[in-house]
Amino acid sequence: MSDAHEALLKFATLDFNIVQALHRNEIRQITEWWNELNTTKMSRFIKSRVVEYFFLAIMVYFEPDYSEARMLATKLIHLITTVDDAYDHYGTMKELELFMDAIERSLHL
């Protein structure tokens, strides 16, 4: 392999590792946000799907510079899907009230 190819491979590997670290940090921050809402303790059907929704957001905002957009999109997708699931599963009135309180709290984080 030529020196140019080796240098390019090293730069590509370095770039991959930097972007991977960025994405891991974003997922960690979103997971912490989701856990602070305590939604999994409120109801049996509210699940944490942070990584799945992060991948949906990353398909749109794939450039490393769009970190905030990825995290915001992931949070919005998670909240919207959870609201839909809550009402689809006909949660009790108490569960729905607790969930709406969590949404209101999340708007102030």
Jmol script that loads the backbone (N, CA, C; Angstrom):
load data "model"
ATOM      1  N   MET A   1       0.857  -1.177   0.000  1.00  0.00           N
ATOM      2  CA  MET A   1       0.000   0.000   0.000  1.00  0.00           C
ATOM      3  C   MET A   1       0.903   1.240   0.000  1.00  0.00           C
ATOM      4  N   SER A   2       0.540   2.214  -0.769  1.00  0.00           N
ATOM      5  CA  SER A   2       1.359   3.424  -0.861  1.00  0.00           C
ATOM      6  C   SER A   2       1.222   4.266   0.403  1.00  0.00           C
ATOM      7  N   ASP A   3       2.180   5.155   0.586  1.00  0.00           N
ATOM      8  CA  ASP A   3       2.155   6.039   1.756  1.00  0.00           C
ATOM      9  C   ASP A   3       0.906   6.907   1.770  1.00  0.00           C
ATOM     10  N   ALA A   4       0.470   7.347   0.591  1.00  0.00           N
ATOM     11  CA  ALA A   4      -0.731   8.186   0.502  1.00  0.00           C
ATOM     12  C   ALA A   4      -1.961   7.412   0.960  1.00  0.00           C
ATOM     13  N   HIS A   5      -2.048   6.150   0.539  1.00  0.00           N
ATOM     14  CA  HIS A   5      -3.189   5.329   0.949  1.00  0.00           C
ATOM     15  C   HIS A   5      -3.167   5.054   2.450  1.00  0.00           C
ATOM     16  N   GLU A   6      -1.994   4.812   2.980  1.00  0.00           N
ATOM     17  CA  GLU A   6      -1.872   4.568   4.419  1.00  0.00           C
ATOM     18  C   GLU A   6      -2.259   5.803   5.222  1.00  0.00           C
ATOM     19  N   ALA A   7      -1.831   6.962   4.761  1.00  0.00           N
ATOM     20  CA  ALA A   7      -2.192   8.212   5.444  1.00  0.00           C
ATOM     21  C   ALA A   7      -3.694   8.438   5.379  1.00  0.00           C
ATOM     22  N   LEU A   8      -4.278   8.185   4.210  1.00  0.00           N
ATOM     23  CA  LEU A   8      -5.724   8.347   4.052  1.00  0.00           C
ATOM     24  C   LEU A   8      -6.478   7.385   4.965  1.00  0.00           C
ATOM     25  N   LEU A   9      -6.004   6.155   5.058  1.00  0.00           N
ATOM     26  CA  LEU A   9      -6.632   5.170   5.939  1.00  0.00           C
ATOM     27  C   LEU A   9      -6.541   5.606   7.396  1.00  0.00           C
ATOM     28  N   LYS A  10      -5.407   6.144   7.800  1.00  0.00           N
ATOM     29  CA  LYS A  10      -5.258   6.627   9.177  1.00  0.00           C
ATOM     30  C   LYS A  10      -6.209   7.784   9.463  1.00  0.00           C
ATOM     31  N   PHE A  11      -6.319   8.721   8.515  1.00  0.00           N
ATOM     32  CA  PHE A  11      -7.238   9.847   8.702  1.00  0.00           C
ATOM     33  C   PHE A  11      -8.694   9.384   8.733  1.00  0.00           C
ATOM     34  N   ALA A  12      -9.042   8.436   7.879  1.00  0.00           N
ATOM     35  CA  ALA A  12     -10.411   7.914   7.858  1.00  0.00           C
ATOM     36  C   ALA A  12     -10.733   7.214   9.175  1.00  0.00           C
ATOM     37  N   THR A  13      -9.783   6.442   9.688  1.00  0.00           N
ATOM     38  CA  THR A  13      -9.980   5.754  10.965  1.00  0.00           C
ATOM     39  C   THR A  13     -10.119   6.752  12.103  1.00  0.00           C
ATOM     40  N   LEU A  14      -9.288   7.770  12.103  1.00  0.00           N
ATOM     41  CA  LEU A  14      -9.362   8.811  13.128  1.00  0.00           C
ATOM     42  C   LEU A  14     -10.707   9.533  13.071  1.00  0.00           C
ATOM     43  N   ASP A  15     -11.140   9.887  11.866  1.00  0.00           N
ATOM     44  CA  ASP A  15     -12.429  10.564  11.705  1.00  0.00           C
ATOM     45  C   ASP A  15     -13.575   9.677  12.185  1.00  0.00           C
ATOM     46  N   PHE A  16     -13.539   8.402  11.826  1.00  0.00           N
ATOM     47  CA  PHE A  16     -14.569   7.464  12.266  1.00  0.00           C
ATOM     48  C   PHE A  16     -14.632   7.413  13.785  1.00  0.00           C
ATOM     49  N   ASN A  17     -13.483   7.311  14.434  1.00  0.00           N
ATOM     50  CA  ASN A  17     -13.442   7.228  15.897  1.00  0.00           C
ATOM     51  C   ASN A  17     -13.953   8.501  16.554  1.00  0.00           C
ATOM     52  N   ILE A  18     -13.639   9.648  15.981  1.00  0.00           N
ATOM     53  CA  ILE A  18     -14.123  10.920  16.527  1.00  0.00           C
ATOM     54  C   ILE A  18     -15.639  11.009  16.415  1.00  0.00           C
ATOM     55  N   VAL A  19     -16.177  10.672  15.243  1.00  0.00           N
ATOM     56  CA  VAL A  19     -17.628  10.745  15.039  1.00  0.00           C
ATOM     57  C   VAL A  19     -18.340   9.709  15.902  1.00  0.00           C
ATOM     58  N   GLN A  20     -17.766   8.521  16.039  1.00  0.00           N
ATOM     59  CA  GLN A  20     -18.369   7.500  16.899  1.00  0.00           C
ATOM     60  C   GLN A  20     -18.426   7.976  18.347  1.00  0.00           C
ATOM     61  N   ALA A  21     -17.370   8.604  18.822  1.00  0.00           N
ATOM     62  CA  ALA A  21     -17.355   9.140  20.190  1.00  0.00           C
ATOM     63  C   ALA A  21     -18.418  10.226  20.353  1.00  0.00           C
ATOM     64  N   LEU A  22     -18.579  11.060  19.341  1.00  0.00           N
ATOM     65  CA  LEU A  22     -19.616  12.096  19.372  1.00  0.00           C
ATOM     66  C   LEU A  22     -20.999  11.466  19.488  1.00  0.00           C
ATOM     67  N   HIS A  23     -21.271  10.452  18.676  1.00  0.00           N
ATOM     68  CA  HIS A  23     -22.585   9.798  18.704  1.00  0.00           C
ATOM     69  C   HIS A  23     -22.833   9.085  20.030  1.00  0.00           C
ATOM     70  N   ARG A  24     -21.815   8.465  20.572  1.00  0.00           N
ATOM     71  CA  ARG A  24     -21.968   7.810  21.883  1.00  0.00           C
ATOM     72  C   ARG A  24     -22.296   8.832  22.965  1.00  0.00           C
ATOM     73  N   ASN A  25     -21.653   9.969  22.910  1.00  0.00           N
ATOM     74  CA  ASN A  25     -21.926  11.029  23.877  1.00  0.00           C
ATOM     75  C   ASN A  25     -23.357  11.547  23.721  1.00  0.00           C
ATOM     76  N   GLU A  26     -23.805  11.707  22.490  1.00  0.00           N
ATOM     77  CA  GLU A  26     -25.179  12.160  22.251  1.00  0.00           C
ATOM     78  C   GLU A  26     -26.187  11.158  22.808  1.00  0.00           C
ATOM     79  N   ILE A  27     -25.961   9.883  22.547  1.00  0.00           N
ATOM     80  CA  ILE A  27     -26.871   8.847  23.056  1.00  0.00           C
ATOM     81  C   ILE A  27     -26.865   8.842  24.583  1.00  0.00           C
ATOM     82  N   ARG A  28     -25.692   9.020  25.184  1.00  0.00           N
ATOM     83  CA  ARG A  28     -25.606   9.072  26.651  1.00  0.00           C
ATOM     84  C   ARG A  28     -26.420  10.242  27.193  1.00  0.00           C
ATOM     85  N   GLN A  29     -26.292  11.408  26.589  1.00  0.00           N
ATOM     86  CA  GLN A  29     -27.038  12.582  27.042  1.00  0.00           C
ATOM     87  C   GLN A  29     -28.547  12.385  26.886  1.00  0.00           C
ATOM     88  N   ILE A  30     -28.962  11.814  25.769  1.00  0.00           N
ATOM     89  CA  ILE A  30     -30.391  11.591  25.542  1.00  0.00           C
ATOM     90  C   ILE A  30     -30.923  10.550  26.524  1.00  0.00           C
ATOM     91  N   THR A  31     -30.147   9.511  26.786  1.00  0.00           N
ATOM     92  CA  THR A  31     -30.559   8.485  27.746  1.00  0.00           C
ATOM     93  C   THR A  31     -30.711   9.080  29.138  1.00  0.00           C
ATOM     94  N   GLU A  32     -29.777   9.937  29.533  1.00  0.00           N
ATOM     95  CA  GLU A  32     -29.892  10.606  30.833  1.00  0.00           C
ATOM     96  C   GLU A  32     -31.155  11.458  30.882  1.00  0.00           C
ATOM     97  N   TRP A  33     -31.442  12.192  29.825  1.00  0.00           N
ATOM     98  CA  TRP A  33     -32.657  13.013  29.759  1.00  0.00           C
ATOM     99  C   TRP A  33     -33.891  12.128  29.925  1.00  0.00           C
ATOM    100  N   TRP A  34     -33.925  11.016  29.198  1.00  0.00           N
ATOM    101  CA  TRP A  34     -35.085  10.130  29.252  1.00  0.00           C
ATOM    102  C   TRP A  34     -35.241   9.536  30.648  1.00  0.00           C
ATOM    103  N   ASN A  35     -34.156   9.129  31.262  1.00  0.00           N
ATOM    104  CA  ASN A  35     -34.210   8.540  32.603  1.00  0.00           C
ATOM    105  C   ASN A  35     -34.652   9.558  33.650  1.00  0.00           C
ATOM    106  N   GLU A  36     -34.301  10.825  33.463  1.00  0.00           N
ATOM    107  CA  GLU A  36     -34.732  11.871  34.392  1.00  0.00           C
ATOM    108  C   GLU A  36     -36.249  12.054  34.381  1.00  0.00           C
ATOM    109  N   LEU A  37     -36.879  11.715  33.270  1.00  0.00           N
ATOM    110  CA  LEU A  37     -38.337  11.852  33.187  1.00  0.00           C
ATOM    111  C   LEU A  37     -39.067  10.770  33.971  1.00  0.00           C
ATOM    112  N   ASN A  38     -38.387   9.662  34.284  1.00  0.00           N
ATOM    113  CA  ASN A  38     -38.971   8.548  35.042  1.00  0.00           C
ATOM    114  C   ASN A  38     -40.223   7.978  34.395  1.00  0.00           C
ATOM    115  N   THR A  39     -40.307   7.993  33.096  1.00  0.00           N
ATOM    116  CA  THR A  39     -41.511   7.494  32.430  1.00  0.00           C
ATOM    117  C   THR A  39     -41.670   5.988  32.566  1.00  0.00           C
ATOM    118  N   THR A  40     -40.577   5.244  32.641  1.00  0.00           N
ATOM    119  CA  THR A  40     -40.696   3.792  32.746  1.00  0.00           C
ATOM    120  C   THR A  40     -41.291   3.370  34.083  1.00  0.00           C
ATOM    121  N   LYS A  41     -41.195   4.221  35.102  1.00  0.00           N
ATOM    122  CA  LYS A  41     -41.789   3.909  36.402  1.00  0.00           C
ATOM    123  C   LYS A  41     -43.274   4.258  36.432  1.00  0.00           C
ATOM    124  N   MET A  42     -43.708   5.064  35.481  1.00  0.00           N
ATOM    125  CA  MET A  42     -45.100   5.504  35.471  1.00  0.00           C
ATOM    126  C   MET A  42     -46.043   4.480  34.865  1.00  0.00           C
ATOM    127  N   SER A  43     -45.573   3.750  33.887  1.00  0.00           N
ATOM    128  CA  SER A  43     -46.476   2.870  33.168  1.00  0.00           C
ATOM    129  C   SER A  43     -45.721   1.675  32.606  1.00  0.00           C
ATOM    130  N   ARG A  44     -46.438   0.599  32.432  1.00  0.00           N
ATOM    131  CA  ARG A  44     -45.832  -0.641  31.955  1.00  0.00           C
ATOM    132  C   ARG A  44     -45.554  -0.623  30.455  1.00  0.00           C
ATOM    133  N   PHE A  45     -46.194   0.243  29.681  1.00  0.00           N
ATOM    134  CA  PHE A  45     -46.017   0.197  28.230  1.00  0.00           C
ATOM    135  C   PHE A  45     -45.120   1.302  27.678  1.00  0.00           C
ATOM    136  N   ILE A  46     -44.585   2.147  28.526  1.00  0.00           N
ATOM    137  CA  ILE A  46     -43.661   3.181  28.054  1.00  0.00           C
ATOM    138  C   ILE A  46     -42.251   2.606  28.110  1.00  0.00           C
ATOM    139  N   LYS A  47     -41.655   2.438  26.954  1.00  0.00           N
ATOM    140  CA  LYS A  47     -40.326   1.828  26.843  1.00  0.00           C
ATOM    141  C   LYS A  47     -39.303   2.862  26.389  1.00  0.00           C
ATOM    142  N   SER A  48     -38.072   2.648  26.786  1.00  0.00           N
ATOM    143  CA  SER A  48     -36.973   3.484  26.314  1.00  0.00           C
ATOM    144  C   SER A  48     -36.479   2.928  24.984  1.00  0.00           C
ATOM    145  N   ARG A  49     -36.569   3.738  23.950  1.00  0.00           N
ATOM    146  CA  ARG A  49     -36.111   3.331  22.620  1.00  0.00           C
ATOM    147  C   ARG A  49     -35.162   4.396  22.069  1.00  0.00           C
ATOM    148  N   VAL A  50     -34.291   4.883  22.935  1.00  0.00           N
ATOM    149  CA  VAL A  50     -33.401   5.994  22.594  1.00  0.00           C
ATOM    150  C   VAL A  50     -32.552   5.684  21.366  1.00  0.00           C
ATOM    151  N   VAL A  51     -31.893   4.540  21.354  1.00  0.00           N
ATOM    152  CA  VAL A  51     -30.979   4.226  20.254  1.00  0.00           C
ATOM    153  C   VAL A  51     -31.742   4.101  18.937  1.00  0.00           C
ATOM    154  N   GLU A  52     -32.886   3.445  18.976  1.00  0.00           N
ATOM    155  CA  GLU A  52     -33.696   3.292  17.762  1.00  0.00           C
ATOM    156  C   GLU A  52     -34.090   4.653  17.191  1.00  0.00           C
ATOM    157  N   TYR A  53     -34.554   5.541  18.035  1.00  0.00           N
ATOM    158  CA  TYR A  53     -34.975   6.860  17.564  1.00  0.00           C
ATOM    159  C   TYR A  53     -33.782   7.730  17.188  1.00  0.00           C
ATOM    160  N   PHE A  54     -32.640   7.507  17.841  1.00  0.00           N
ATOM    161  CA  PHE A  54     -31.422   8.228  17.467  1.00  0.00           C
ATOM    162  C   PHE A  54     -31.033   7.877  16.032  1.00  0.00           C
ATOM    163  N   PHE A  55     -31.165   6.604  15.669  1.00  0.00           N
ATOM    164  CA  PHE A  55     -30.838   6.208  14.297  1.00  0.00           C
ATOM    165  C   PHE A  55     -31.793   6.844  13.289  1.00  0.00           C
ATOM    166  N   LEU A  56     -33.041   7.035  13.662  1.00  0.00           N
ATOM    167  CA  LEU A  56     -33.963   7.752  12.769  1.00  0.00           C
ATOM    168  C   LEU A  56     -33.490   9.187  12.566  1.00  0.00           C
ATOM    169  N   ALA A  57     -33.087   9.842  13.642  1.00  0.00           N
ATOM    170  CA  ALA A  57     -32.622  11.225  13.550  1.00  0.00           C
ATOM    171  C   ALA A  57     -31.313  11.326  12.776  1.00  0.00           C
ATOM    172  N   ILE A  58     -30.446  10.354  12.942  1.00  0.00           N
ATOM    173  CA  ILE A  58     -29.137  10.414  12.282  1.00  0.00           C
ATOM    174  C   ILE A  58     -29.264  10.222  10.771  1.00  0.00           C
ATOM    175  N   MET A  59     -30.353   9.611  10.327  1.00  0.00           N
ATOM    176  CA  MET A  59     -30.563   9.487   8.885  1.00  0.00           C
ATOM    177  C   MET A  59     -30.815  10.846   8.241  1.00  0.00           C
ATOM    178  N   VAL A  60     -31.360  11.768   9.008  1.00  0.00           N
ATOM    179  CA  VAL A  60     -31.636  13.111   8.496  1.00  0.00           C
ATOM    180  C   VAL A  60     -30.466  14.048   8.773  1.00  0.00           C
ATOM    181  N   TYR A  61     -29.967  14.003   9.987  1.00  0.00           N
ATOM    182  CA  TYR A  61     -28.884  14.899  10.423  1.00  0.00           C
ATOM    183  C   TYR A  61     -27.596  14.100  10.608  1.00  0.00           C
ATOM    184  N   PHE A  62     -26.983  13.683   9.524  1.00  0.00           N
ATOM    185  CA  PHE A  62     -25.822  12.799   9.600  1.00  0.00           C
ATOM    186  C   PHE A  62     -24.495  13.529   9.757  1.00  0.00           C
ATOM    187  N   GLU A  63     -24.447  14.799   9.419  1.00  0.00           N
ATOM    188  CA  GLU A  63     -23.197  15.557   9.543  1.00  0.00           C
ATOM    189  C   GLU A  63     -22.850  15.746  11.027  1.00  0.00           C
ATOM    190  N   PRO A  64     -21.591  15.603  11.411  1.00  0.00           N
ATOM    191  CA  PRO A  64     -21.204  15.771  12.818  1.00  0.00           C
ATOM    192  C   PRO A  64     -21.607  17.126  13.406  1.00  0.00           C
ATOM    193  N   ASP A  65     -21.657  18.163  12.583  1.00  0.00           N
ATOM    194  CA  ASP A  65     -22.002  19.502  13.073  1.00  0.00           C
ATOM    195  C   ASP A  65     -23.443  19.612  13.565  1.00  0.00           C
ATOM    196  N   TYR A  66     -24.293  18.669  13.201  1.00  0.00           N
ATOM    197  CA  TYR A  66     -25.715  18.749  13.549  1.00  0.00           C
ATOM    198  C   TYR A  66     -26.054  17.992  14.830  1.00  0.00           C
ATOM    199  N   SER A  67     -25.172  18.014  15.783  1.00  0.00           N
ATOM    200  CA  SER A  67     -25.356  17.292  17.041  1.00  0.00           C
ATOM    201  C   SER A  67     -26.631  17.717  17.767  1.00  0.00           C
ATOM    202  N   GLU A  68     -26.823  19.015  17.916  1.00  0.00           N
ATOM    203  CA  GLU A  68     -28.009  19.503  18.632  1.00  0.00           C
ATOM    204  C   GLU A  68     -29.288  19.119  17.901  1.00  0.00           C
ATOM    205  N   ALA A  69     -29.282  19.195  16.587  1.00  0.00           N
ATOM    206  CA  ALA A  69     -30.466  18.819  15.808  1.00  0.00           C
ATOM    207  C   ALA A  69     -30.778  17.338  15.980  1.00  0.00           C
ATOM    208  N   ARG A  70     -29.746  16.489  15.984  1.00  0.00           N
ATOM    209  CA  ARG A  70     -29.953  15.051  16.184  1.00  0.00           C
ATOM    210  C   ARG A  70     -30.568  14.770  17.542  1.00  0.00           C
ATOM    211  N   MET A  71     -30.025  15.427  18.566  1.00  0.00           N
ATOM    212  CA  MET A  71     -30.531  15.172  19.919  1.00  0.00           C
ATOM    213  C   MET A  71     -31.961  15.687  20.070  1.00  0.00           C
ATOM    214  N   LEU A  72     -32.249  16.857  19.539  1.00  0.00           N
ATOM    215  CA  LEU A  72     -33.605  17.392  19.617  1.00  0.00           C
ATOM    216  C   LEU A  72     -34.576  16.511  18.845  1.00  0.00           C
ATOM    217  N   ALA A  73     -34.202  16.097  17.639  1.00  0.00           N
ATOM    218  CA  ALA A  73     -35.074  15.230  16.842  1.00  0.00           C
ATOM    219  C   ALA A  73     -35.337  13.914  17.561  1.00  0.00           C
ATOM    220  N   THR A  74     -34.303  13.340  18.171  1.00  0.00           N
ATOM    221  CA  THR A  74     -34.472  12.084  18.907  1.00  0.00           C
ATOM    222  C   THR A  74     -35.446  12.261  20.065  1.00  0.00           C
ATOM    223  N   LYS A  75     -35.302  13.343  20.806  1.00  0.00           N
ATOM    224  CA  LYS A  75     -36.205  13.606  21.934  1.00  0.00           C
ATOM    225  C   LYS A  75     -37.639  13.789  21.454  1.00  0.00           C
ATOM    226  N   LEU A  76     -37.813  14.544  20.377  1.00  0.00           N
ATOM    227  CA  LEU A  76     -39.167  14.772  19.863  1.00  0.00           C
ATOM    228  C   LEU A  76     -39.803  13.484  19.359  1.00  0.00           C
ATOM    229  N   ILE A  77     -39.036  12.690  18.617  1.00  0.00           N
ATOM    230  CA  ILE A  77     -39.559  11.408  18.129  1.00  0.00           C
ATOM    231  C   ILE A  77     -39.970  10.539  19.309  1.00  0.00           C
ATOM    232  N   HIS A  78     -39.144  10.506  20.342  1.00  0.00           N
ATOM    233  CA  HIS A  78     -39.439   9.678  21.516  1.00  0.00           C
ATOM    234  C   HIS A  78     -40.708  10.166  22.217  1.00  0.00           C
ATOM    235  N   LEU A  79     -40.829  11.460  22.419  1.00  0.00           N
ATOM    236  CA  LEU A  79     -42.017  11.993  23.094  1.00  0.00           C
ATOM    237  C   LEU A  79     -43.283  11.775  22.276  1.00  0.00           C
ATOM    238  N   ILE A  80     -43.216  12.047  20.992  1.00  0.00           N
ATOM    239  CA  ILE A  80     -44.403  11.891  20.141  1.00  0.00           C
ATOM    240  C   ILE A  80     -44.840  10.434  20.089  1.00  0.00           C
ATOM    241  N   THR A  81     -43.892   9.534  19.922  1.00  0.00           N
ATOM    242  CA  THR A  81     -44.226   8.108  19.876  1.00  0.00           C
ATOM    243  C   THR A  81     -44.790   7.634  21.206  1.00  0.00           C
ATOM    244  N   THR A  82     -44.234   8.124  22.299  1.00  0.00           N
ATOM    245  CA  THR A  82     -44.715   7.727  23.622  1.00  0.00           C
ATOM    246  C   THR A  82     -46.126   8.237  23.862  1.00  0.00           C
ATOM    247  N   VAL A  83     -46.405   9.460  23.455  1.00  0.00           N
ATOM    248  CA  VAL A  83     -47.770   9.989  23.584  1.00  0.00           C
ATOM    249  C   VAL A  83     -48.732   9.127  22.782  1.00  0.00           C
ATOM    250  N   ASP A  84     -48.356   8.800  21.569  1.00  0.00           N
ATOM    251  CA  ASP A  84     -49.209   7.959  20.731  1.00  0.00           C
ATOM    252  C   ASP A  84     -49.435   6.595  21.375  1.00  0.00           C
ATOM    253  N   ASP A  85     -48.360   5.979  21.880  1.00  0.00           N
ATOM    254  CA  ASP A  85     -48.492   4.678  22.539  1.00  0.00           C
ATOM    255  C   ASP A  85     -49.369   4.761  23.785  1.00  0.00           C
ATOM    256  N   ALA A  86     -49.222   5.833  24.549  1.00  0.00           N
ATOM    257  CA  ALA A  86     -50.011   5.988  25.777  1.00  0.00           C
ATOM    258  C   ALA A  86     -51.498   6.019  25.464  1.00  0.00           C
ATOM    259  N   TYR A  87     -51.852   6.771  24.479  1.00  0.00           N
ATOM    260  CA  TYR A  87     -53.268   6.869  24.149  1.00  0.00           C
ATOM    261  C   TYR A  87     -53.768   5.643  23.403  1.00  0.00           C
ATOM    262  N   ASP A  88     -52.893   4.982  22.630  1.00  0.00           N
ATOM    263  CA  ASP A  88     -53.290   3.750  21.945  1.00  0.00           C
ATOM    264  C   ASP A  88     -53.569   2.622  22.928  1.00  0.00           C
ATOM    265  N   HIS A  89     -52.813   2.570  23.994  1.00  0.00           N
ATOM    266  CA  HIS A  89     -52.972   1.488  24.963  1.00  0.00           C
ATOM    267  C   HIS A  89     -54.009   1.812  26.039  1.00  0.00           C
ATOM    268  N   TYR A  90     -54.672   2.934  25.897  1.00  0.00           N
ATOM    269  CA  TYR A  90     -55.723   3.329  26.833  1.00  0.00           C
ATOM    270  C   TYR A  90     -55.254   3.267  28.277  1.00  0.00           C
ATOM    271  N   GLY A  91     -54.215   4.012  28.537  1.00  0.00           N
ATOM    272  CA  GLY A  91     -53.726   4.098  29.908  1.00  0.00           C
ATOM    273  C   GLY A  91     -54.813   4.637  30.824  1.00  0.00           C
ATOM    274  N   THR A  92     -54.680   4.345  32.095  1.00  0.00           N
ATOM    275  CA  THR A  92     -55.650   4.867  33.051  1.00  0.00           C
ATOM    276  C   THR A  92     -55.512   6.384  33.114  1.00  0.00           C
ATOM    277  N   MET A  93     -56.517   7.031  33.611  1.00  0.00           N
ATOM    278  CA  MET A  93     -56.478   8.490  33.701  1.00  0.00           C
ATOM    279  C   MET A  93     -55.286   8.944  34.547  1.00  0.00           C
ATOM    280  N   LYS A  94     -55.004   8.221  35.634  1.00  0.00           N
ATOM    281  CA  LYS A  94     -53.880   8.577  36.496  1.00  0.00           C
ATOM    282  C   LYS A  94     -52.557   8.458  35.731  1.00  0.00           C
ATOM    283  N   GLU A  95     -52.387   7.376  34.962  1.00  0.00           N
ATOM    284  CA  GLU A  95     -51.169   7.199  34.173  1.00  0.00           C
ATOM    285  C   GLU A  95     -51.008   8.311  33.143  1.00  0.00           C
ATOM    286  N   LEU A  96     -52.099   8.671  32.488  1.00  0.00           N
ATOM    287  CA  LEU A  96     -52.027   9.726  31.474  1.00  0.00           C
ATOM    288  C   LEU A  96     -51.710  11.079  32.111  1.00  0.00           C
ATOM    289  N   GLU A  97     -52.252  11.327  33.297  1.00  0.00           N
ATOM    290  CA  GLU A  97     -51.941  12.578  34.004  1.00  0.00           C
ATOM    291  C   GLU A  97     -50.460  12.628  34.388  1.00  0.00           C
ATOM    292  N   LEU A  98     -49.930  11.508  34.904  1.00  0.00           N
ATOM    293  CA  LEU A  98     -48.510  11.456  35.256  1.00  0.00           C
ATOM    294  C   LEU A  98     -47.634  11.660  34.024  1.00  0.00           C
ATOM    295  N   PHE A  99     -48.058  11.080  32.929  1.00  0.00           N
ATOM    296  CA  PHE A  99     -47.283  11.223  31.701  1.00  0.00           C
ATOM    297  C   PHE A  99     -47.296  12.661  31.202  1.00  0.00           C
ATOM    298  N   MET A 100     -48.441  13.300  31.238  1.00  0.00           N
ATOM    299  CA  MET A 100     -48.515  14.694  30.797  1.00  0.00           C
ATOM    300  C   MET A 100     -47.667  15.586  31.702  1.00  0.00           C
ATOM    301  N   ASP A 101     -47.606  15.267  32.991  1.00  0.00           N
ATOM    302  CA  ASP A 101     -46.720  16.009  33.901  1.00  0.00           C
ATOM    303  C   ASP A 101     -45.256  15.842  33.483  1.00  0.00           C
ATOM    304  N   ALA A 102     -44.885  14.624  33.075  1.00  0.00           N
ATOM    305  CA  ALA A 102     -43.508  14.375  32.628  1.00  0.00           C
ATOM    306  C   ALA A 102     -43.193  15.175  31.369  1.00  0.00           C
ATOM    307  N   ILE A 103     -44.154  15.281  30.470  1.00  0.00           N
ATOM    308  CA  ILE A 103     -43.948  16.079  29.253  1.00  0.00           C
ATOM    309  C   ILE A 103     -43.740  17.538  29.620  1.00  0.00           C
ATOM    310  N   GLU A 104     -44.551  18.039  30.519  1.00  0.00           N
ATOM    311  CA  GLU A 104     -44.396  19.434  30.936  1.00  0.00           C
ATOM    312  C   GLU A 104     -43.029  19.662  31.583  1.00  0.00           C
ATOM    313  N   ARG A 105     -42.563  18.697  32.387  1.00  0.00           N
ATOM    314  CA  ARG A 105     -41.236  18.823  32.996  1.00  0.00           C
ATOM    315  C   ARG A 105     -40.149  18.808  31.934  1.00  0.00           C
ATOM    316  N   SER A 106     -40.321  17.974  30.913  1.00  0.00           N
ATOM    317  CA  SER A 106     -39.286  17.862  29.877  1.00  0.00           C
ATOM    318  C   SER A 106     -39.137  19.150  29.085  1.00  0.00           C
ATOM    319  N   LEU A 107     -40.183  19.928  29.007  1.00  0.00           N
ATOM    320  CA  LEU A 107     -40.105  21.186  28.271  1.00  0.00           C
ATOM    321  C   LEU A 107     -39.270  22.215  29.013  1.00  0.00           C
ATOM    322  N   HIS A 108     -39.034  21.971  30.301  1.00  0.00           N
ATOM    323  CA  HIS A 108     -38.260  22.910  31.111  1.00  0.00           C
ATOM    324  C   HIS A 108     -36.834  22.441  31.351  1.00  0.00           C
ATOM    325  N   LEU A 109     -36.437  21.293  30.782  1.00  0.00           N
ATOM    326  CA  LEU A 109     -35.060  20.781  30.973  1.00  0.00           C
ATOM    327  C   LEU A 109     -34.090  21.511  30.079  1.00  0.00           C
TER     328      LEU A 109
END
end "model"
wireframe off; spacefill off
backbone 0.3
color backbone group
